[in-house]
Structures are given as C-alpha cells and as structure tokens.
Amino acid sequence: MTVDEIDFGSEDARNLRLRTDEEKKVFLSSYVLPSKFKLEDFLEGYKYFVFGGKGAGKTALLQYIRIRAEIDLEAESMFFYFQSSFSKDELRAFLANHAKENGQVIDDRDLYDADESALFWRLFLLAQAAKLLKKAGIQEGAADEFAKLVESAKLISQAKNIGKKYPNLQKFSVTLSKNPQFQLDGTFENATVGDLSIYLQLSEEKLEEIYLDRTPLFIFVDEMEVYLKGDETDAFRLSAVASLVRAVRDFNERFYHSHIRVIAAIRDAVVDQVSSVQGEIYRIIRDNGVQLDWPGTVQMGLHPLEKMILGRIVAQDKSFEKSGKSGNDSSLYEALTKYFPGNHILRKCLNLTWYRPRDVALLFEEASTIDKGKSHFSPYTLSDGVVKALGKRLWQDAISGLAVKYNPMELNGIDRILRGGNEYYSKSSLIARMDELSDMYEDVAILSDNKWITIIEDLYQVGAIYCSSVSSGNKNFCFRGDAMPSLSKDFSIGVHRVLFKELSIRT
C-alpha cells in the first residue's frame, strides 16, 4: 500500500468520510480517546459539553460519541453545524459532499437578540426531538400529541405579532417546518409571544411523558463560532452563544430520565469570551463538560496522536489483517517501522505541529502528496519537505482562532508585526518593532496601546510563538503544556519554525 492510498483523516472533521460501515470501522478502530474522557458519562447524560482549543478534535469526538451511541445503545441521532462556522467555499463544499452523512447546517448568522435566541433554541431542540421520534417509529399516544404541539409552536412563531418583535425567529421557524400540510391559518395569525411560550411549555410537558430507554435520542450540536466585528453586534453574538449553552443544560436536565441527550461542542476561547459577558457560562460548561487536550510529550511508548496515525494505517493496510495482528499494539509498531523508517521520524515530525489532530491531518495530506507512489515516507518529506505548505495553512488557522478576540483590523496588525520580521525577539526589540510599525500603519497603532502583552500571550496560546526565559534559555511551548515565563521581566520570543518561512514572505 502506498502512502497516498492511506486516508489519514480530514483537516476538518466535518468532512470525515463516515458514509459506509467500512469508513466508520476505520474511524472507530483508529480513534484514540482523549485523557479524562469517559464515554459512559456522555451516553448516560452526566456530561454534555466538549470544549477545547481550535483544531483539538471536538467535532471528531462528537462523531465518535454519535457512532458509539448508535451501535451500543441503538440510539437515533441527528448532527448539526452552524453556518457561522463555515466560509462560503467551505459551506458549498460541505453541502455538496458531506452534509448527507455528517449532519445538517443551521443558519445562525442573524441570531443576536438574547430573548429571541432563548426562544429559538427551545423550539429548535423540541423540533429535532419530534423528528427523531418519527425516525424511530414512535408516533402514537403522547408522541403524536407532542408532534402536533411542536408543529403548532412552529406556526405560532411565524405570526405577524411575533415577527414584529422577533423578525429572525420567523425565518428560522420556516426552515424548521418544511411540511406543506401545515399552513398558517387565522387561529395562529394573531398569536402573541405569550402564546408561543405556552405552546413551548405544553410541548415540553408532553415530551416528559415519553420514556425512551430502548431507543434513546441524541442531538449533537457542533460549535457555534464567534468572529468579532468590532461593533455593537459583538456583545449580542456572545449572548446568543450563552443562550445556546443554557438551553443545552436546561434540556438535558429536564429530559434526563426520558433518555434524550443534547451534546454540544464549544471552543475554549469562545467560552472565555462569552464568560466575560455572562460569567456563569464558564461554570455551566466546566461542571457539565470535559476539556479536550492532547499531551505535548509522553514519558514512554507512543504518543496518542502517533497511535491515531498508526491506527489508521493498520485499519486500512490489509497486510496487517491477514497476519492477524490488526487489533493489537504490536501492529502499531510494525506500521511505524514499515512506513516511517529512520530514527524517530514520526515523533520528530509531530514537533512541526501544535500537537492537534487537525495539524496531523494537514501534515500527512501534504506529505502523502510529496511522497505519492512510495511505500513509506522519506525523512526529508517529514522534516523540511512539508514546512512551507504546512506553515501557510497553520498560520491561516492561527489567525482564524484569534478572530474570536480580535477584529479584522487588529488581525491585520498582528500579521504585520510578525510578517517580514525576525525569527527571534527580545522584549526591547519587539517593542521597538511595534513602535516603528505603529507610526506607519493604523492597524498596528491600535494594538500598541497597552496591548502588546496580551498579543504575546494570545500568540503563545495558539502556538505561533514560543517564549524563552533569559536566565535559563529553555524554550517554552504552550502545546507542550509549558507555562509562559513572566513578561514583566526581560524575555525572548521566537516564531514557531514552521511558521517562520511563511511569515518571512512580505505581502
């Protein structure tokens, strides 16, 4: 098997190929569970939030839980993404290639009003529960009454009086209700917000009467993205995310005994930003969720990300299955020897990344292209060969990750500070560079006013730079779990090796 014939996973887990049983088998057999994660906690409803950094594998973990719930519990499930988390090109590609098997997309771009958001999330979750009940063939008695109440709530949400107060709710409810049998009539035309609240309450009370121990229902909600614009809509957007968090908690608590679960992913940077506006959100997510991270080092044996890479190889290379070794650890070491000959070249190439599943997929997508047709990877490919392409894509990802905290103009300033500059900076040389650029460029000037410490901290958090203590000289990397040295004293920082070649190019 040549290296380009191996599927090393997708940079974006929304695009994972999970249509066939064989594709699901490869995914499950090679997936490595993060530390602190217990599948039973999520299947039983004790935990329902997954949070972590950008690219840490939150979507893939949700897909793992979904597939295991369907297999282990014979559950019915639905998976949802938010349109705000896609670029136009990404959305077009997802809808064309992966939406059918991997999930549906919710248009949340205009969802800002906190009260409207709270109503929408209640209606949305109830509507999906109704769809799942129908999918499971549960349509009699209380289930039938529940479905009718939910359809009534959808129709009420389209009434003109509600449209005056919550114009976006009408648009959302139309997308929720695509059944041509239901039309707005005189009974609902003059309905009020109070009527909608009553029908939502009646729907929730009826749903509590339905017990689903034999066919539990799972609703998966991928992360709702936040990109700051630098205007008054930023606070409203954060409030909409807070409303979703509360809705997920309230739904899970209310329908725990009914065996209906809602599991949501959220980026830790978004948690921090939302919590700065509404502090209790941090507690809700921490108390009811699991943080997803990967160790930067391991004392003995294979790193979890190495196990993931080698596991995908073993699951696809039929020679391991024929030898009867596909299900044990010895096969991982055989795959290591077969596809990565040399002195620790797999471990060394991980140091080109920020130790995230997304980075690994990016790295091997590039490496497989370079070594196409070969039976193993060359040491050069996994060192210098992938650096240029990998660095460009990692920097794009870093900027995207910072967008939850910085507006577009500030992001341009951050790029300008590092681009075309030095590979290493002392405290004085970095401040001198920022002062020089701030005299020429407004996007840097707005960052210079007491923001440079925060910028360094954030660049360190996303993995773009490392910090060194002047006294010890040790390099500290965030993705390795290293604490950042104090910035109140003298220090030196360096640009991550993979990014420097990209950032050395002036634009």
HELIX and SHEET records of a PDB file:
HELIX    1   1 VAL A    3  GLU A    5  5                                   3    
HELIX    2   2 ALA A   13  ASN A   15  5                                   3    
HELIX    3   3 ASP A   21  SER A   30  1                                  10    
HELIX    4   4 LEU A   39  LEU A   43  1                                   5    
HELIX    5   5 LYS A   58  ASP A   72  1                                  15    
HELIX    6   6 GLN A   83  SER A   85  5                                   3    
HELIX    7   7 LYS A   88  ASN A   97  1                                  10    
HELIX    8   8 ALA A   99  ASN A  102  1                                   4    
HELIX    9   9 ALA A  114  LYS A  135  1                                  22    
HELIX   10  10 ALA A  142  ILE A  156  1                                  15    
HELIX   11  11 LYS A  160  LYS A  165  1                                   6    
HELIX   12  12 PRO A  167  LEU A  176  1                                  10    
HELIX   13  13 GLY A  186  GLU A  189  1                                   4    
HELIX   14  14 VAL A  193  LEU A  207  1                                  15    
HELIX   15  15 THR A  233  ARG A  254  1                                  22    
HELIX   16  16 ASP A  268  VAL A  277  1                                  10    
HELIX   17  17 GLU A  280  ASP A  287  1                                   8    
HELIX   18  18 PRO A  304  GLN A  316  1                                  13    
HELIX   19  19 LYS A  318  LYS A  322  1                                   5    
HELIX   20  20 ASP A  329  TYR A  339  1                                  11    
HELIX   21  21 ILE A  345  LEU A  350  1                                   6    
HELIX   22  22 PRO A  357  ILE A  370  1                                  14    
HELIX   23  23 THR A  381  GLY A  385  3                                   5    
HELIX   24  24 VAL A  387  LEU A  402  1                                  16    
HELIX   25  25 PRO A  408  LEU A  418  1                                  11    
HELIX   26  26 LYS A  427  MET A  440  1                                  14    
HELIX   27  27 GLU A  442  SER A  448  1                                   7    
HELIX   28  28 TRP A  452  VAL A  462  1                                  11    
HELIX   29  29 CYS A  478  ARG A  480  5                                   3    
HELIX   30  30 ARG A  497  LEU A  503  1                                   7    
SHEET    1   A 6 GLN A 104  ILE A 106  0                                        
SHEET    2   A 6 GLU A  76  PHE A  82  1                                        
SHEET    3   A 6 LEU A 217  VAL A 221  1                                        
SHEET    4   A 6 ILE A 260  ARG A 267  1                                        
SHEET    5   A 6 PHE A  49  GLY A  52  1                                        
SHEET    6   A 6 GLY A 289  LEU A 292  1                                        
SHEET    1   B 4 TYR A 424  SER A 426  0                                        
SHEET    2   B 4 PHE A 491  VAL A 495 -1                                        
SHEET    3   B 4 ILE A 465  SER A 469 -1                                        
SHEET    4   B 4 LYS A 475  ASN A 476 -1                                        
END                                                                             
